[in-house]
Amino acid sequence: MRVLSGIQPTGRFHWGNYFGAIRQYIELQDEHEGYYFIANLHALTTIRDAERLRQLTLDAAIDLLALGLDPHKATLFVQSDVPQVTQLTWILMTCTPMGLLERCHAYKEKKERGLTADAGLFTYPVLMAADILAYDSNLVPVGQDQVQHIEVCRDLANSFNHHFGKAFVLPEARILSSAAKVPGTDGEKMSKSYNNTIEIFEDPKAQRKKIMRIQTDSRPMDQPKDPETDHLFQLFRLMATEEETQEMADLYRRGGFGYGQVKQALADAAERFFAEPRARRAELEKHPDTVRDILDAGATRARETAAEVLERVEQACGIAPSRVAAAKR
């Protein structure tokens, strides 16, 4: 089975990115053939600074490798290094009803908030469909909020296959069950959009200060508390051992503790949990050319796969010379 997923370099990766998606990428690379890309074309809808986008793209690659993505097991590449995807996007665009895109969540939400939505955001699901279909992907790991985009992808592939014959493999969504369970510093879902994130590789002292500022309720210290309803505990158990988690849950149920105590325990657990990736990242950062070589090798493999799919699609819809005509030349 071939697994594909992309992640936007719109900021440094945070705990929500890791526990919601990246950890599953790393697990899946041992089970399936993995294609993982840094979605810098998608990031153009929000980033207007060329140098910043280039740096965030490189940082994303370093972060993924430091966190355990293995280029010997999975193909890691930058989205824009595979031009076949944008060619395929146009072909899919010709099969895409306007109404389908108007119903997509990202576009609707932005319009409802009174914000300007450009054509890039409006057609985002088509580029995402091309990302998936270009590699004959079987499984696409996504959070619940991205399932609609996989449905759109399947709709477009089915439409093309109906009109021109079967050219596309139909992907299936693999729901990442933990994607919605990483609370931010305000208790809401951790997201760059909410400005409530804790970055994986930020300076440990700055990270500890941020953890100590996490919002909590005002219940008295001696009052017992349900750990399952507390976002500090939810964060702690993501990084603590089973024994530590049980001890913390017992403490909540007994009461007689302060949230500062939990925050210190969370900061300690986070420092231990990401210690090895932090060390790997420091080493990778010294060798950016090695990281670029990994991305180049991944892009070469990705282009080979995408070129085969694009040629098949172009033959099916008639924009490439037929094989018979080509053979006679």
C-alpha positions in Angstrom: 0.0 0.0 0.0 1.2 3.5 -0.8 0.6 6.2 1.8 0.8 9.9 1.0 0.6 13.0 3.1 1.8 16.6 3.0 2.4 19.2 5.6 2.5 23.0 5.1 5.6 25.0 6.1 3.6 27.9 7.4 5.4 28.0 10.7 7.6 25.8 12.9 6.0 22.5 13.9 4.2 22.3 17.2 3.0 19.6 19.5 -0.3 19.4 17.7 1.5 18.7 14.4 3.6 15.9 16.0 0.9 14.1 17.9 -1.8 14.8 15.4 0.1 13.7 12.3 3.9 13.4 12.2 4.1 10.6 14.7 1.7 8.6 12.5 3.8 9.3 9.4 6.8 7.8 11.2 4.8 4.7 12.3 3.4 4.1 8.8 6.8 4.2 7.1 7.4 0.8 8.7 4.2 -0.7 7.4 3.7 0.9 3.9 5.5 2.7 1.1 5.4 6.3 2.2 5.4 9.5 0.1 5.6 12.6 2.3 6.0 16.1 1.0 6.4 19.7 2.3 3.5 21.6 0.8 5.1 24.9 -0.1 2.7 25.5 -3.0 -0.2 25.4 -0.6 1.7 27.7 1.8 1.7 30.4 -0.9 -1.9 31.2 0.1 -0.7 32.6 3.4 3.1 33.4 3.1 4.2 36.4 1.0 7.8 36.4 2.0 10.1 34.4 -0.3 13.1 34.1 2.1 10.8 33.1 5.0 9.1 30.4 2.9 12.5 29.0 1.7 13.7 28.8 5.3 10.5 27.3 6.7 10.6 24.7 3.9 14.2 23.7 4.9 13.3 23.8 8.6 10.3 21.5 7.9 12.6 19.0 6.3 15.1 19.1 9.1 12.3 18.8 11.7 10.8 15.7 10.0 14.1 14.0 9.7 15.0 14.8 13.3 11.6 13.4 14.5 12.3 10.1 12.9 11.2 10.2 9.2 13.7 7.8 7.5 14.6 8.7 3.9 15.6 5.0 3.4 12.1 3.9 4.2 10.0 6.8 2.9 10.2 9.4 0.1 10.5 12.9 1.4 10.4 15.8 -1.0 9.2 19.4 -1.6 5.9 19.8 -3.4 7.1 22.4 -6.0 9.9 20.1 -7.1 7.4 17.9 -8.9 5.9 20.0 -11.7 3.7 17.1 -12.9 1.4 17.9 -9.9 0.6 21.4 -11.2 0.0 20.1 -14.7 -2.3 17.5 -13.3 -4.1 20.2 -11.3 -5.2 21.9 -14.5 -6.5 18.7 -16.0 -8.5 18.1 -12.8 -9.7 21.7 -12.8 -11.5 21.1 -16.1 -13.6 18.3 -14.4 -14.3 20.3 -11.2 -17.8 21.8 -10.7 -17.7 25.3 -9.1 -20.4 24.3 -6.6 -18.2 21.5 -5.3 -15.5 24.0 -4.4 -17.9 26.5 -3.0 -19.1 23.9 -0.4 -15.5 23.2 0.9 -14.9 24.1 4.5 -11.8 26.2 4.2 -13.3 28.5 1.6 -16.7 28.7 3.3 -15.2 29.5 6.8 -13.0 32.3 5.4 -16.0 33.9 3.6 -18.2 33.6 6.6 -15.6 35.4 8.7 -15.6 38.2 6.2 -12.1 37.6 5.0 -10.9 37.8 1.4 -10.5 34.4 -0.2 -8.2 34.2 -3.2 -8.4 31.7 -6.1 -5.6 29.7 -4.5 -7.7 29.0 -1.4 -10.8 28.4 -3.6 -9.0 25.8 -5.7 -6.9 24.4 -2.8 -8.9 21.1 -2.9 -8.0 20.5 -6.5 -4.3 20.9 -5.9 -4.7 18.6 -2.9 -6.4 16.1 -5.2 -3.5 16.3 -7.7 -1.0 15.8 -4.8 -2.8 12.6 -3.9 -3.6 11.2 -7.4 -0.2 12.0 -8.9 1.4 9.1 -6.9 -1.3 6.4 -7.2 -1.8 6.8 -3.4 -3.9 4.2 -1.6 -4.1 5.7 1.9 -4.1 9.4 2.9 -3.7 10.0 6.7 -5.9 13.0 7.6 -7.6 14.6 10.6 -11.4 14.6 10.6 -11.4 18.2 9.3 -9.6 17.1 6.1 -11.9 14.2 5.2 -14.0 16.4 2.9 -10.9 17.0 0.8 -10.4 13.3 0.3 -14.0 13.0 -0.8 -13.5 15.8 -3.3 -10.4 14.0 -4.6 -12.4 10.8 -5.1 -15.2 12.7 -6.8 -12.8 14.3 -9.2 -11.0 11.0 -9.9 -14.3 9.2 -10.5 -15.5 12.0 -12.8 -12.3 11.7 -14.9 -12.4 7.9 -14.9 -16.1 8.1 -16.0 -15.4 10.4 -19.0 -12.0 9.1 -20.2 -11.6 5.6 -18.8 -9.9 4.4 -15.6 -6.7 6.4 -15.2 -6.7 7.2 -11.5 -6.4 5.0 -8.4 -9.1 5.9 -5.8 -7.5 6.8 -2.5 -9.0 6.1 1.0 -8.8 8.4 4.0 -7.1 7.1 7.1 -8.5 9.0 10.0 -5.8 10.1 12.5 -7.8 9.6 15.7 -5.4 11.8 17.8 -5.5 14.8 15.4 -8.2 16.6 17.4 -6.9 15.7 20.9 -4.0 18.1 21.3 -5.1 21.2 23.3 -3.3 24.5 23.0 -2.3 26.9 25.7 -5.8 28.2 25.8 -7.5 24.8 26.0 -8.7 24.9 22.4 -7.3 22.7 19.7 -3.7 23.6 19.2 -3.3 25.5 15.9 -1.2 28.3 14.4 -4.4 30.0 13.4 -5.4 30.3 17.1 -1.9 31.5 18.2 -1.9 28.9 21.0 0.9 26.6 20.0 3.9 25.1 21.8 6.7 24.5 19.2 8.5 21.2 19.3 12.0 22.7 18.9 11.8 26.1 20.5 14.3 27.1 23.1 13.7 24.9 26.2 13.7 28.0 28.6 11.2 29.8 26.3 9.1 26.6 26.0 9.0 26.2 29.8 7.9 29.8 30.3 5.1 29.2 27.7 4.0 26.1 29.5 3.9 28.0 32.8 1.5 30.5 31.2 -1.0 27.9 30.1 -4.5 29.0 31.1 -6.2 27.0 33.9 -9.4 27.3 35.9 -9.7 28.9 39.3 -10.8 25.9 41.4 -9.2 25.7 44.9 -6.1 23.6 45.3 -7.7 21.1 47.7 -10.6 20.3 45.4 -10.4 17.0 43.6 -10.5 17.3 39.8 -11.3 15.0 36.9 -8.1 14.5 34.9 -10.1 13.6 31.7 -11.6 17.0 31.4 -8.4 19.0 32.1 -6.3 20.1 29.1 -3.0 20.2 31.2 -3.5 16.5 32.0 -4.3 15.8 28.3 -1.0 17.3 27.3 1.0 15.6 30.1 -0.1 12.1 29.2 1.0 12.6 25.6 4.6 12.6 26.8 4.6 10.9 30.1 5.1 7.2 30.8 2.1 5.0 31.8 3.3 5.0 35.4 3.7 8.8 35.5 0.3 9.3 33.8 -1.4 7.1 36.5 0.3 8.9 39.3 -0.8 12.3 37.9 -4.4 11.0 37.4 -4.4 9.9 41.1 -3.1 13.3 42.2 -6.0 15.0 40.3 -8.6 12.8 41.9 -7.2 13.3 45.4 -6.8 17.1 45.1 -4.5 19.1 47.2 -2.2 20.2 44.4 -1.6 23.4 42.4 -1.6 23.7 38.6 2.0 25.1 38.8 3.1 21.6 40.0 1.4 20.0 36.9 3.0 22.6 34.6 6.5 21.8 35.9 5.9 18.1 35.4 4.6 18.8 31.9 7.7 20.9 31.0 10.0 18.1 32.4 8.2 15.4 30.5 8.3 17.4 27.2 12.0 18.0 27.7 12.7 14.3 28.1 10.3 13.2 25.3 11.9 15.4 22.6 15.5 15.2 23.9 16.7 12.8 21.2 15.0 14.6 18.3 16.4 17.9 19.6 19.9 16.4 19.5 19.4 15.0 16.0 18.0 18.3 14.8 21.1 20.2 16.1 23.3 17.8 14.1 21.2 18.0 10.9 21.2 21.8 11.2 25.0 21.8 10.8 24.6 19.9 7.4 21.9 21.7 5.3 23.4 20.3 2.1 22.8 16.8 3.3 19.2 17.6 3.9 18.9 19.2 0.5 20.4 16.1 -1.0 17.8 14.0 0.7 15.0 16.3 -0.7 16.5 16.1 -4.2 16.7 12.3 -4.1 13.1 12.2 -2.9 11.9 14.6 -5.6 13.6 12.5 -8.3 11.7 9.4 -7.1 8.5 11.4 -6.8 8.8 12.9 -10.3 9.3 9.4 -11.8 6.1 8.2 -10.2 4.1 11.3 -11.1 5.4 11.3 -14.7 4.0 7.8 -15.2 0.6 8.9 -13.8 0.5 12.1 -15.8 1.4 10.3 -19.1 -1.4 7.8 -18.4 -3.8 10.7 -17.8 -2.8 12.7 -20.8 -3.1 9.6 -23.0 -6.6 9.0 -21.6 -7.9 12.5 -22.2 -6.2 13.1 -25.5 -3.7 15.9 -24.9 -0.7 13.6 -25.5 -0.1 11.9 -28.9 -1.4 8.4 -29.1 1.1 5.7 -28.7 0.3 4.4 -32.2 0.9 7.9 -33.8 4.0 8.3 -31.8 5.4 4.9 -32.9 4.8 5.9 -36.6 7.0 9.0 -36.3 
